[in-house]
Each structure stands twice: as C-alpha cells, then as structure tokens.
Amino acid sequence: MDFVPADGTITMFSTTWCGYCSRLKSQLDKAGIGYTEVNIEEVPGTAELVASLNGGNQTVPTVIYPDGTSATNPSLLAVKAALGA
C-alpha cells in the first residue's frame, strides 16, 4: 500500500483511543488541512509500518507528508510548515 498523500494533505496513522490523534484531527479540521486517517488497529500491516518509522514503537499520531517524510505527534504548526501552508 502506498500511503504517501496528495500535495497539501497528510496521511495520519492513529487509533480510536488516542487523545493526541483526536486533538490533531480537530486542529487539522479547523485549519482546513486535508488528511487521510488510517487506524493501525484495523488496517493490516500499518502498525508495523508505524513501528518502522518510530524506532520500533507504534506511536500515534504518525503522519506522512507528500514528500514521503514522516513525523511523530507533530504540532499543527509543524504540519503547516511541512506543507508550506
């Protein structure tokens, strides 16, 4: 699966119980930044992908930017900066 998002958006790996994920989603919604959410507990292989990006830890939210880079629990400002928004 290719999780690299379209320009101007992010892919966010999350879980249903993650408070940091809920906060980031709310901030993205208010800022009008598009995202595709992928629940690592429901989509096979994504927990392993997240772990590979985070030194073996399944830390969420983990985001992937259009340039293929990733970030763990980024702030809204960091997402905006990475998107050039």
C-alpha positions as CSV (number, residue, x, y, z in Angstrom):
1,M,0.0,0.0,0.0
2,D,1.2,3.5,-0.8
3,F,0.4,5.9,2.0
4,V,2.1,9.0,0.5
5,P,-0.6,11.6,0.3
6,A,-1.5,14.1,-2.4
7,D,0.1,17.6,-2.2
8,G,-1.4,19.8,0.5
9,T,-2.6,16.8,2.6
10,I,-1.2,14.3,5.0
11,T,-1.7,10.7,5.9
12,M,-2.3,10.3,9.6
13,F,-1.9,6.9,11.4
14,S,-4.0,6.7,14.5
15,T,-6.1,4.6,16.9
16,T,-9.6,5.3,18.1
17,W,-8.5,5.8,21.7
18,C,-5.6,8.2,21.1
19,G,-6.2,11.6,22.6
20,Y,-3.3,13.2,20.7
21,C,-4.8,11.9,17.5
22,S,-8.2,13.4,18.3
23,R,-6.5,16.7,19.1
24,L,-4.5,16.8,15.9
25,K,-7.6,15.9,13.8
26,S,-9.6,18.7,15.4
27,Q,-6.8,21.2,14.7
28,L,-6.4,20.0,11.1
29,D,-10.2,20.3,10.6
30,K,-10.2,23.9,12.0
31,A,-7.2,24.8,9.8
32,G,-8.8,23.3,6.7
33,I,-5.9,20.8,6.1
34,G,-6.9,17.6,4.4
35,Y,-5.9,14.2,5.8
36,T,-6.5,10.6,5.3
37,E,-6.8,8.7,8.6
38,V,-5.5,5.2,8.9
39,N,-6.3,3.2,12.0
40,I,-3.3,1.0,12.8
41,E,-5.5,-1.4,14.8
42,E,-7.8,-2.1,11.8
43,V,-5.6,-1.9,8.7
44,P,-3.2,-4.9,8.4
45,G,0.5,-4.0,8.2
46,T,0.2,-0.4,9.3
47,A,1.2,-1.0,12.9
48,E,4.4,-2.5,11.6
49,L,4.9,0.5,9.2
50,V,4.4,3.0,12.0
51,A,6.8,1.0,14.2
52,S,9.4,1.1,11.4
53,L,9.1,4.9,11.3
54,N,9.4,5.2,15.1
55,G,12.4,3.1,16.1
56,G,10.2,0.1,16.8
57,N,7.4,1.9,18.7
58,Q,3.8,2.0,17.5
59,T,3.5,5.7,18.3
60,V,0.5,7.6,17.0
61,P,-0.3,10.0,15.6
62,T,2.4,9.4,13.0
63,V,2.0,11.4,9.8
64,I,3.4,11.1,6.3
65,Y,3.8,14.2,4.2
66,P,3.6,14.4,0.4
67,D,7.4,14.4,0.1
68,G,7.5,11.0,1.8
69,T,8.9,12.2,5.1
70,S,7.2,11.4,8.4
71,A,6.7,12.9,11.8
72,T,5.5,11.6,15.1
73,N,2.9,13.6,17.1
74,P,3.6,16.8,15.2
75,S,2.1,20.1,16.2
76,L,-0.3,21.9,13.8
77,L,2.5,24.5,13.2
78,A,4.8,21.7,12.2
79,V,2.3,20.2,9.8
80,K,1.6,23.7,8.2
81,A,5.4,24.2,7.8
82,A,5.9,20.9,6.2
83,L,3.0,21.5,3.8
84,G,4.2,25.0,3.1
85,A,0.8,26.3,4.3
